[in-house]
Amino acid sequence: MKHAVINFIPALAVDELAELLAQIAPLQKRADDLKEQLKATGLERIIGTKHEAVVSLSERETMDTKRLREDLGEALLAPYLRSTLVTTLKVTARKVH
């Protein structure tokens, strides 16, 4: 159930969201860089002064659904497919003249 927010102005909210995402982007890049550097140490456990990190290796399997469709056909796959609705939001800069 959606609740109305008093004084919510969608046009202002989208601009605020874009500004927040722009501020987050360099922080996310720095976090990703640090993660890669920590993984590259080869250490399984890294202890800092206030925090610690544990690096673990796991195996992930993925299904090549494009190839399955090509090899087996849509009819054979249909009973195993499920569909869900997903709501997404994309924020892009406007071209202002």
The 8 nearest C-alpha neighbors of each residue, nearest first, counted from 0:
[[1, 2, 3, 4, 86, 5, 85, 84],
 [2, 0, 3, 4, 5, 7, 86, 9],
 [3, 1, 4, 0, 5, 7, 6, 8],
 [2, 4, 5, 1, 7, 6, 0, 8],
 [3, 5, 7, 6, 2, 8, 1, 9],
 [4, 6, 7, 3, 8, 2, 9, 12],
 [7, 5, 8, 4, 3, 9, 11, 12],
 [8, 6, 4, 5, 9, 12, 3, 11],
 [7, 9, 11, 10, 12, 6, 13, 5],
 [8, 10, 12, 11, 13, 7, 14, 6],
 [11, 9, 13, 12, 8, 14, 15, 7],
 [12, 10, 14, 9, 8, 13, 15, 7],
 [11, 13, 9, 15, 14, 10, 16, 8],
 [12, 14, 16, 10, 15, 11, 9, 17],
 [15, 13, 17, 11, 16, 12, 18, 10],
 [16, 14, 12, 18, 17, 13, 11, 19],
 [15, 17, 13, 19, 14, 18, 12, 20],
 [18, 16, 14, 20, 15, 19, 21, 13],
 [17, 19, 21, 15, 16, 20, 14, 22],
 [20, 18, 22, 16, 21, 17, 23, 15],
 [19, 21, 23, 17, 22, 18, 24, 16],
 [22, 20, 18, 24, 19, 23, 17, 25],
 [21, 23, 19, 20, 24, 18, 25, 26],
 [22, 24, 20, 26, 21, 25, 27, 19],
 [23, 25, 27, 21, 26, 22, 20, 28],
 [26, 24, 28, 27, 23, 29, 22, 21],
 [25, 27, 29, 23, 28, 24, 30, 22],
 [26, 28, 30, 24, 25, 29, 23, 31],
 [27, 29, 25, 31, 26, 30, 32, 24],
 [28, 30, 32, 26, 31, 27, 25, 33],
 [31, 29, 27, 33, 28, 32, 26, 34],
 [30, 32, 34, 28, 29, 33, 27, 35],
 [33, 31, 29, 35, 34, 30, 28, 36],
 [32, 34, 36, 30, 35, 31, 37, 29],
 [35, 33, 31, 37, 32, 36, 38, 30],
 [34, 36, 38, 32, 33, 37, 39, 31],
 [35, 37, 33, 39, 34, 38, 32, 40],
 [36, 38, 34, 39, 40, 35, 33, 41],
 [37, 39, 35, 36, 40, 41, 34, 54],
 [38, 40, 36, 41, 37, 35, 42, 34],
 [41, 39, 42, 37, 38, 36, 43, 35],
 [40, 42, 39, 38, 43, 37, 54, 44],
 [43, 41, 40, 44, 45, 54, 38, 37],
 [42, 44, 54, 53, 55, 41, 45, 52],
 [45, 43, 53, 42, 52, 54, 46, 51],
 [44, 46, 52, 51, 53, 47, 42, 43],
 [47, 45, 51, 50, 52, 44, 48, 49],
 [46, 48, 50, 51, 49, 45, 52, 44],
 [47, 49, 50, 46, 51, 45, 52, 44],
 [50, 48, 47, 51, 46, 52, 45, 44],
 [51, 49, 47, 48, 46, 52, 45, 53],
 [50, 52, 46, 47, 45, 53, 49, 44],
 [53, 51, 45, 44, 54, 46, 50, 47],
 [52, 54, 44, 43, 55, 45, 51, 42],
 [55, 53, 43, 44, 38, 52, 56, 42],
 [56, 54, 53, 57, 43, 44, 38, 42],
 [55, 57, 54, 58, 43, 59, 38, 53],
 [58, 56, 55, 59, 54, 60, 43, 53],
 [57, 59, 60, 56, 61, 55, 62, 54],
 [60, 58, 57, 61, 56, 62, 55, 63],
 [59, 61, 58, 62, 63, 57, 64, 56],
 [62, 60, 63, 59, 64, 58, 65, 67],
 [61, 63, 64, 60, 67, 65, 66, 59],
 [62, 64, 65, 66, 67, 61, 68, 60],
 [63, 65, 67, 66, 62, 68, 69, 61],
 [66, 64, 68, 67, 63, 69, 70, 62],
 [65, 67, 69, 68, 64, 63, 70, 71],
 [68, 66, 64, 70, 69, 65, 71, 63],
 [69, 67, 72, 65, 66, 71, 73, 70],
 [68, 70, 66, 67, 72, 71, 65, 73],
 [71, 69, 67, 68, 72, 66, 65, 73],
 [72, 70, 68, 67, 69, 75, 73, 76],
 [73, 71, 68, 74, 69, 75, 70, 76],
 [72, 74, 76, 75, 68, 77, 71, 69],
 [75, 73, 77, 76, 72, 78, 71, 68],
 [76, 74, 73, 77, 72, 71, 78, 79],
 [75, 77, 73, 74, 79, 78, 80, 72],
 [76, 78, 74, 80, 79, 75, 73, 81],
 [79, 77, 76, 80, 75, 74, 81, 73],
 [80, 78, 77, 76, 81, 75, 74, 82],
 [81, 79, 77, 78, 76, 82, 73, 75],
 [82, 80, 79, 83, 78, 77, 76, 84],
 [81, 83, 80, 84, 85, 79, 77, 78],
 [84, 82, 85, 81, 86, 80, 87, 79],
 [85, 83, 86, 82, 87, 81, 88, 80],
 [84, 86, 83, 87, 82, 88, 81, 89],
 [85, 87, 84, 88, 83, 89, 82, 90],
 [88, 86, 85, 89, 84, 90, 83, 91],
 [87, 89, 90, 86, 91, 85, 13, 16],
 [90, 88, 91, 87, 17, 13, 92, 86],
 [89, 91, 17, 88, 92, 13, 16, 14],
 [92, 90, 93, 89, 17, 94, 13, 14],
 [91, 93, 94, 90, 17, 95, 14, 89],
 [94, 92, 95, 91, 90, 96, 14, 17],
 [93, 95, 96, 92, 91, 90, 14, 17],
 [94, 96, 93, 92, 91, 14, 10, 90],
 [95, 94, 93, 92, 91, 14, 10, 90]]
